[in-house]
Amino acid sequence: MTERLPAVPWTRRKDLAALVDALGPGNLRWVGGAVRDTLLDLPVKDIDGATTLPPNEVIARAKKAGLRTVPTGIDHGTVTVLLPDGPVEVTTLRHDVSTDGRRATVAYASDWRDDAARRDFTINALYADPVTRDIFDYHDGLADLAARRVRFIGDAQERIREDHLRILRYFRFQARFGAELDPQAEQACTELAETLKGLSRERVAMELLNLLALPDPSSTVARMFALGILPVILPETHAPQIAALQRLIAAERNAGIAPDPLRRLAALIPAAEPIADSVAARLRLSGKQRKRLASIAERKPDDTDHPRMLAYREGMEAAVDRLLIAGHPITALHGWSIPELPIKGRDVVAAGVTAGPLVARTLRTVENRWLAEGFPDANRVAEILAEVLGQRD
């Protein structure tokens, strides 16, 4: 009996039907994540199509049907069709001609099996007819999906040598879909772990952050550490940091906080700003990401003593990051907004302090008292100011 894709809302999109009509009968199939995730009853984010047509023909037929296209990956056969309800990447069937572990030289193919054979995992090589929703499975991907088994297509070592990033992709997919690790895949990933050093830093960073963004990747990350794979891309991580990640994920869950990959990356490195700067530079993180990683790295053991004072000094985001990494509850910050000190320099001058450096010192003294007393109101701050000035008389 032929397996069929469930008739979920995205399969009934009118703009997708228009694309299918534009490319012609039998020339397009849905492939990859959209098929896999639909079968697992998971939300579908992106829809990808595979086609027997060359890219220029896809563009010509789409244009004739009034559909806009962007040649986003034209050198590799990919055309993005801009549809009203969301873009679709359409890629011509391909087979690898040569690979060097970082990039592949491909040639167009006419056989769906050739296209399936060059994909990484069996669960990503499932195709679905857009009209009948019949599923085409050339590598037992349906059985692997049912068993929650992440398995390379063909020989694992050979597939990794084609693209070294597949080591990290294996563990990300394992963390998301896998029920148990595949010994053959583990061995191949371990033996070829050093090849990760030859990849672009951006690709490594993207895959690492995607892994850390999953609901609970802690056991997978711990396994990568034990196998010596994580140290290749993140040598700063040691056993205490693995425990810190586990503690952080538990704290996020208890607080009802969404997973944050950058916060989790911070948990995986020691609390030292120079180390954070080095990691951020190596992974080529954005300026905003670098600044945040450095802020989290400045955490101290006593951060948890006064959560609101921490938020006032360092900002709400930094306070939440540091408290969660420490495994500390953030209930003190729920529904609370960072207040402003109720007095300004002009109020100090009006109280009789001569304008100049003494005004700033007086403000700092008042502020410290205000913080220590738990942010009292303006009346109490006025009293504190009077007390401070009285002590100086």
N, C-alpha and C positions, 0 to 999 in steps of 0.2 A: 504493500500500500504506500502510495506517494505521500510523503510528509508535506504539509502546507503551512505557510506562514499565517498566523492568526490575522483576521481582518480588523486590525487595530486602526485607530483614527488616521495615522500617517499614511497607511496604505490606501486610504480613500481620498487623499488630497487631489483636488481637481487640477492643480498646477502640475503635479507629478504625472497625471494622466495625459496632460497636454504635452509634456516632454516625451513620454512614451510614444504618443502618436507622431510627434515630430521626427523621431529617430527611426520609426518604422517597426513593423512586427518582427519579433525575435532578435532585435539588435541590442536590447538593453536588459540587464538583470541587476537587481539590488544585490549588494555584496558587503561582507564584513560586519562591522559593528551593529548596524541597523538590524540586520537579520539575526545575529547572535543575541542581541539584547531583547529583541521582540520575543524570541523563543524562550528567554528567561524571564519574561514579563517585567523587564526593566525599562525605565524611561529611555527613549531614543533621542540623542542630541543631534547627531549628524547623519545624513543619508548619502551614501556613496553608490555610484552605479558603475558597472563594467559594460563595455560595449565592443562589438565586433567592428565598428566603424572607426576609421582613422580620425584624428582630431580635426583636420580641416573639413571633413565631411560632417562631423558633429556640429561645428560652428556654422556651416552653410545651412544645414537642415534646421537648426535652431533659429537662425536668422529668418529663414523663410516662414517659420511659424510665429515670428514676432517675439522670440525669446532672446533676451540679452545674454551674452557670454563674456567671460574673461579668461584669457589663456594663462591661467595661474601656474600651470606646470606643463606647458606645451612641449618642452623638451623631453618629458617623460610620458607624454600622452594624455595629460590631464587638462580638462577644460571645465571651468566652473560655470554652471548655468544659473543665472540669477532669476529665481522664481518668486512670486508674490509671498509665499509662505515660508521662504527660506531657501538658501542656495543649495545646489547639489553638485558634487564633484563627479564628473563622468570621465573615466579613464579607459583608454583603448586596451584591449587584451594584450598582455606582454609576456615575454620570456627573457630570462637573463642571458646575455651574451658573455659578459665577463663581470667580475666583482673583485674589489680589493679590501673588503671589510668596512669601507666607509661610504662607498658609492658604487652604483651598478650601471653598467652599460646594457641597455635593453633594446630589444627589437619587438616590433608588433607581431602579434600572433593571431591566429584565426580559430584556435581550439580553446574552449573554456578550460579544458584540463591543463593545458600549458600555463594558463594564467593562474589557476589554483595551485599548481606545483611550486610556483615561485613565492607564495605567501608563507608567512612564518609559522603560524599555528593552525591546527586543524579546525579549531572553533572559529577562526577568522576566514576560512575558505569555504563558507557556505553562501550559495547564491539563491536568489528567489526570483521567479518569473513575476514581473509587475502586474500581469493580467490575471493569470491563474493562481498566483502565489505558490506554485509548486517549488519545492526546494531541491536544489542540486548539490549533492554532497559527494565529493570525489575522494575524500581522505578520512571517512568515518568520523567527521566532525560532530555529527548528531549524537553518536554514542559517547564521545568524549564530553560533549556538553551535558548530557544526562548524568554522567558520572562525575561532573565537575573536575575534569582532567585536562590540564594544559599540556599539550603534546606538540613537539615540533613536527612539521611535515618532513618526512624522510630522516636522514641522519642529522642528529642535533649538532655535532661538531661542524659538519659541512655547512649547515644553515647559519651558524654563528660566524664562521669564517667569511661568509658572504657579506654579513653585516654585523659588526661587533656589538652594535647597540642592542641586538636581540637578547643579549645576556640580561640587560636591565629590563627589557620588555618582558622577558620570561617571568622574572620575579614580580613585576607589576601585575601581569595577568594572573599569576599564581595567587597574589594577595587578594585580587578581586574575585576570581572565579574558582580557584583550585581548592579541592578537598584535601589533597595530599601531594607532596612533592614527587616529581618524576625522577627516579635515580639516574636514568640515562641523561636527562637534561641537566640535573645537578652536576654530574661528573663533567659534562662538556663545558658548562658555565665555569666551573672551578678551574679546569685545566686551561681555559682560554681567557681567564679573568684579566691577565696583563694586557690583552689586546684593547681593553677599554681605554688605555692611555693614549691610543692613537686617534681617538674620536675628538671631534670638536667639543670644546667645553660647553657650548650652548646646548648641544644635543644631550650631553650627559646631565646638565642641570635640568633641562626640561623633563627628562625621563625620571630623574630622582625626585623632583618636586611633584610630578604626577603620581608617583608611588606614595609619597608622604601625604598626598591629599586624600587618599582612600580612607574609609571609615576607621579601620584598625589594621595598619600594616606592621604592627610591632613584631609579631612572630616571624614574618617574612624578613624584616630587617635584621632581626636577631640571627636568623639562619644565614643571611648574606654575610654577616659579620663572622659567624663561626666558620664559614667556608673560605674566608679570606677574600671575598669579592668586594664587600663594602670598603675595606681598607685601601683598595686600589683607587677608588674615587674619592674617599673621605678618610684619609689616614689619621685624622685628628680624633676619630671615634674610637673609644675603648669601652670596656665593660660598664663602667659607671654611666656612660652616656646612653648605652642601650637601656639600662634601668631607668634613666631619666626620661627617655622616650615613652616607655611603658607607663611610667607614673603620670606623664603629661596626658597621654591618651585617656587614662582613667579619669583624670581631673576634668578634661574637656567633656567627657561623657556625663560625669556627675553634675557639671555646671550647665549642661545643655548647650554647650558652645560648639559651633561647627568646626570641623577639622581645618587646620590652617597649616599648609605645608612649610611656610617659612618659619613659623614658631616651632614646628617639629624639627626642622633643620637645625635651629638654634639649640634645641635640646640635645642634638647629636654631637655637639662640639663643646669643649670646655668653656667655662665662663671667663673668657679673657678677650678683650677687645682686639688685640693684635691678631689673635687666631681667627676671630670673626672676619676681620679685614682681609686676611689671607685667603680664607675660604670664599668670601664674596668675590675677590679678584679672580681666583682660579676658575670659579663657575661663571664668571662674567655676569653677575647679577646687576640689576638696574641700580641707579643711584638711590632710589627710594628703598629698595630691598637691602642694600648695603647699610644704609643708615639704621634701619630697623634691626638688622642682625647685630650691629654693633651695640645698639641700645640694650638689647636683650642680654648680650654678653657682659654688660656691666652689672649684672645682677649680683646681689650680695645675700649672705645668709639671713641678715636681719630684715630683708625686704618684707617678709610676711608679718612683722611685728605690728606695723601700722599701715594697712592697705590704702586707706584714704590719703594719708600723708604721702605715700609713695605715688599715688595717682596725681596728687597736686604737684609734686616735684618733677615727675618724669612724664606725665601725660597718661591718659586712660589706657591707651593701647599698650604702652610699655608696662603699666602696672598689671594689666590682665595677663600679658605674656609672662612676666616674671612670676606672678603668683601661681599660674597654672603649671609652669615648668617645675616649680617647687612642690607641686602637688597640693597646694593650699587652696581652700575655697575662696570664691570671689563674691560671696554673698554681701559683704560690706559695701560693694560697689554697685549692687543691683539698685536701679532706680535713683542713683545718686549722681548729681552733676558736680563737676569741679567748681567750687565757688571762687570768687575774687576777694582779695583782702579788702575789707570795707573802708579802709582809709588810703589816702594818697599822700604824696610828698607835700602837697599844698596844705593838707590838714596838719602835718607835723610843723610846718612853718607857722601856720596860724596859731599853733599851741605855744609858740615862742621860741622855736629853734631857728637859729640863723641859717639861711640858705647856704648849702655847701655839703661837704662830705658827711657831716654829722647827721644830716637829714636821712641819707641812705642807710647809715648805721642804725639810726633809731628805727627806721622802717623794718630793717632786718630783725632787730630785737623784738619788735612788736609782732612781726610775722611768726617768728619762732614760738613765741608764747601763745599766739592764736592757734597755731598748728598743734602744740602740745595740749591745749585745752579742747581740741576737737572742733575747731571752726565755729566759735561762738558768734553771736550776732553783733551788729554795729555798736550797740550800747556797751556791750562788754569790751569790745575793742577800744572804745574811747576810754574806758576805765583802765585798760592795760596800758594805753599810751600815757595816761596821767601817772600811773604807777612807775613806768619807766623813766619819765621825766622827773618824777619826785625823787627817784633813787639817785639821779645825777645832780640834784641841787645840793 
